[in-house]
């Protein structure tokens, strides 16, 4: 009988601990979903990194960068960064409509990373002074998978989920 009372508090603590882990994993997933756009693709495939202009102008000037410059477009003038030649584009007609999404073709594993889009915003002060400022539009995390590999986009979430499964298995094994 004494053995029965000793096992009960451990089972209750394990259940409380499991509930806390589930709650943390759900909350962290919700927080990540609100602040981060994630896109994934396979090697040699194409992806579209989403972007909408905040300020639509006659000739929007957009820049995408990761750890280096990726692509810039202003009207019919454009620049592709080193390593992105022939693979990156924002079609001019879509840009005039407010869609600054970056098309990346022929993905490589080296393309994995966080991409940021910026727009030049011109501000007129005192009727003569025009100030230009690069304003961040959004950030997109790109993960590129090799066809034979597995991509774990969020190791913390995966670890918490596996730990949660292990604890639930222990709890149900005890009862």
Buried (B, 14 or more C-beta within 10 A) or exposed (E): EEEEEEEEEEEEEBBEBBEEBBEBBEEBBEEBEEEEBEBBBBBEBEBEBBBEBEEEEEEBBBBBBBEEBBBBBBEEEBEBBEBBEEBBBBEBEEBBEBBBBBBBBEBEEEBBBBBBBBBBBEEEEEEEEEEEEEEEBBBBBBBBBEEEEEEEEBEEBEEBBEBBEEBBEEBEEEE
